């Protein structure tokens, strides 16, 4: 899967991510359509997880 697919309500997904990774802030999780790579980069920087891992995790939420 090469593409981030945010399904449903981003606020719900964001809440789940914040629960799992408490070090993330609102600014880290600001989603702007078309800037998925920036979002993943911010999350990667804070969590140390790979882009592929994060994409899979978000797509499965």
Secondary structure, DSSP 8 states (H G I E B T S, - for coil): --S----S-HHHHHHHHHHH-TT--TTTT---TT-HHHHHHHHHHHH---HHHHHHHHHT-
